[in-house]
């Protein structure tokens, strides 16, 4: 029986955070890579949809891949690679643009939100900001992906991949596996420590409410101890009425394997909760930071992992993408005559 194929990607648009680790990366390492044929991709092409510094993008792409390894992804078990190293992503993306519609792109919630922010800043919108959900569909469909584990904010993009796959299959013959979204059952929902109504994002501009994976322990402690809580003194778990407190309890629960409501009952002050949460975060990140330091001392190893991962990913994707080219009506390239034939 064939193994389920899982694809997940992460953008190198900022330094990875506690939210990235507790919400996705830890599950990839502990669960997904062992239960399925898993591909994990640093989706660096997606980072080009907004203004960026090329040198910083290269740095963050390498750092993101290194941190994924530090978090426990095992290249002997899963496939780790950079999106731009596998041409099949962009080869397939154009074909899918010829199947997707303008209306579908403009209905994307993330496009509306990001476009509104860009307009507020007075900047022009890159066309890629509109079309990148099609590239994301190509990322998924190129590998015959069965499952895409994502957060709720990305489910609309996976739905687009499903719709485009079904439409392509109906028009041009069965080519793609139609993927399904899987919402991790116990993924931690980590919010900004200074604004618990927003998730802890890696592109946050101030950084004061964000714990980064490479923050020094004292910096982590300071950020958690300064976390916004709520009026009142009783420690209770109530996401709607006490979001700051609930966020701390969620983080502590995710780090220790406890239940946030049960944990709340064990505290009679915000101070002791903050202190315990800070120490729990420091301890959960310690092995990641230690392994990251080791990997940084051996850049050739990381480069080798990415090179081997790209070769494996290319071999997996090429047959599907070649089939899609034939199905949509494109002639295959004419083979070069061999040297013996030419002579």
N, C-alpha and C positions, 0 to 999 in steps of 0.2 A: 504494500500500500504506500502510495506517495506521501511524503511529508508535506504538511501545510507550509506554504511559503509566506513569509512575513516581510514587509518592507517598511522601514521607518527612516525619516530624514530629519536633519536638524540644520538650521541656518547659522552660518558663522558671522552673524551681524552684531555680536557683542560678546562679552565674557560670560561664560556659562554660570548659571546661578543654582542656588539651593533648590529653587522651584523646578529647574530642568532636571536636577538629579533625583529628587524625591518623586516628581511627577512622571518621569519617563525613563531616564537613563538607568536607574537602579533596577527597574522592572525589566528593561532590555537585557541587562547583565544576568540577573538572577532567574528570570523566567523565560522570556521570549527566545533567547538564543539557544536554549536547551530543548524547548518543546517544539521548535519549528526550524525549517530551513530559512534562516533569517539574514536579510541584507540591511545594513545600516549605512546611511549615506550622508556625508557632509554636503548639503545642497548649496554649494558656493555660487552657482549660476543665479539662484534666487536672490542672492545678496546684491545683485547688480540692478535690481529694479528701482533702487533709490540712490541718491547721491552717496558716494563712498570714496574712501581713500585706498588706492590699489595696494600700497604697501601694508596697510592695516588689514585689508582683506586676506592677503597672503598669510600674515602673521596669525590672524584669528582662525583661518582654515586649518593651519598646522596645529594650533593650540586645541581647537575643538576635537580634531582626530585623536590627539594625544590624550585629552581628558576622557574621551570615550573608552580608550584602552585602559586608562587609569581607573575608570569606574568599573572595570571588570569584563569588558567585551573581549572575547578570546578569538583571535584570528584563526585558530585551529578548529573553532566550532562555528563561527559566523563569518560573514563577508563584510569587511569595512573598507570603504573607498570614497573618493571625492567624485562628485557628480561630473565635474568638467573633464575628468580623466576618461570618461566613457561616452564616446560620440553618439551612441544610440539614443541618448536622452534627447539631444537636439534634433537628430534625424527624425525621430518619431513625433516630436512636438509639432513640427510644421504639418505633418499629415493630420494630426488631431485638430489643429487650427482650421483645417479645411472641412472638419466635421462639426466642430463646436460653433455656436452662434454668438454674435455680438451681444444679443440680449442676455444670454447666459452669463457672459463675462461681467456685464454692467450690474447684474443682480447680486454679485458676490459681496457679502457684507464687509469682508476685509478690504476689498477694493474701495468701497464707499468710504470707509473710515480712514484709510490711508490717503485717499485722494483728497478728502476734506482737510486733513492735516497739512498736506503739501500746499493746497490752495491758501490756507491760512498763512503759511510762511511766505507766500508769494512766488513759490517755485513752480516751474513747469512740470507736468506729469510725463514720465517716461511711458512709452507704449507698453513696455514689458510689465509695468505694474498692472495693466489691464489683462495682459495675456498670460501672466505666469501661472494661473491655475491650470492652464492647458499643459504647460511644462511639468507641473506637478502630476497631472494625469499621466503624462508620458513616463515620468519617473516610476509610477506605480505599475502601469500596464506593460511596460517593456519586459518585466520579469515574470509575467504570469502570476502576479501576486494574488493570494487568496485573502489575506487579512492585512489591514492597515490600522495599527493601534495609534489612535490620536486623541487629543483632548477635544472637548466639545466645540471649541472655537474653530476646529479644522474639519468638522464633519461635512460641512457644505462642499468643501473641495473634494472630498472622497465621493460624495454624491455626484459631483460633476464627472469624475473619472468613471463612475458606474454608467452614467447616462451616455457618455461619449463612447464607451466600450460597446454598450448595447446597440447604439445607433450605427457604429462602424460595422459590427457583426451583421446587423440586418441588411445594410446596404451592400456590403462587399464580401460577405461570407464570414463564417466563424473564424475569428483571428485572436481575440483577447479573452482571457479569463475575466469575469466580472467580479471585482473585489468587494469585500464587505468591510465596513468600519467595525472596529472593536474598541469599546471604551474600557480602559483598564478598570477592573472592579474596585480596586482599593487605591487608585492613584491619589497621591496627596494633592490637595488643592492649597497651594502656597501663595499667600497674598503679600503685597508690599507692606513692609513693617511700619512705614510712615503713612500709608494710605490703604487700609485693609479692604477698601472697595475695589482696588485694582490688583490684578495678579502680579506676582514678582517677575518682571520682565527683564531680559538681558539688555534691552536697548533703553532702559530707564536713564534719563539724563543726569539726575543728581546722584544716584547710587546710595543715598543714605538709608533707604528702606530696602535695599537689596543685599542679600548675602551672596557673594561670589564664591565659586568653588575654590579659588586660589587666595581668598582673603586669609591673612594671618589670624591665628586663634584669638589674639587680643582685639583685632578689628571685628571679628565675628561677635565676640562677647559685647563689645561696645554697641554694635548695631542692635543686637537683641535686647539689651538692657534699656536702650532708648526707644524701644518699640512703642507705638501709640497704643494705649489701652482705652478703656471707656470709663465714663463716670460711674460711680458706685464702688463698693468695696468687695462685695461677695463674688467669689470665683465660680461662675456658672458657664456652661457651654450653650451659647445661643448665637448662631451665625447672623441672624437678622438683627437682633437688638444689641448684641455686643460683638461686633465683627473683629475688633482688635484683639480681644481676649480669645475669641474662638480661633483666630489665626495662630496665636501662640500655642493653644492646646492642640490644634491640628498638627503643627510642626513637631511638638513634643511627642505626640502619638505616632507620627510617621517615623521619627528617629528611634523610638523605643519599642515600637510594636504594640503600644497600648491603645486604649479606647479613649477618645477625648472627653466624653461625658464622665467616664469613670475616673479619669485623671483629675478632672475639675474638683471632684469630691475630696481629693486628698490635699487641697490647698486652702489656706485661709488668708493668703495675701498675694497681691500681684507680684511683689518683689521676689518671693521665693519661687514662684512660677517662672518668672523671667530668668532667674539665675539657673534653675534646672534646665530650662529650654536652651539657654546659651551653651551650657556644658554638653548637652545632648547633641547639639549641632556641631560643636567642635569635634566631638568624638566620632560622629558619623562621617565627617569630612576628612578626618586624620588619615585614614588609609588611602584615600583618593589623592590627597596632596602629596603623601610620601611616594606613592607609585608614580605620580606625575613627575616628581623631581628625578626619580630613577630614569624614566623614559626620556626626559629632556637631556640627560647625560649621554644618551645613545640615539641621536637623531637618525642614524643609518637604519636602526631597527624599525622605527616608525615609517620611514620612507619605504622600506622593504615591504612592510605590511600593506601600505597603500598601493604600492605597485602590484603586488600579488592580488590584492582585493579587486583592483581595476581590471586585471586580466580575467579573473574569474567572473566578474560582473559582465564584462564585455561578451564573454563566451555564452553566458546565460541569456543576455538580451538580444544578441545579433539574430538568432533564428526567428524570433518573434517579429522583430522590426523588419527583417528581410521579407517575411511572409506578408506583413502589412503593406510594404511597398508593391509587392506583386498584386495583392488583392485590390488595391486602389487603382491599379492600371498602369503602373510604371514599369518600363522595360528593365530587366536586370542588366548590369553593366556587362559589356563585351569582354570576355576573358582575354588577357594578354596571351599571345602565342608563346609556347614554351621555347627555350633556347634551342633545343634539339629539333623542334619543328621548323623554326626559322632557318636553321642551317640546312 
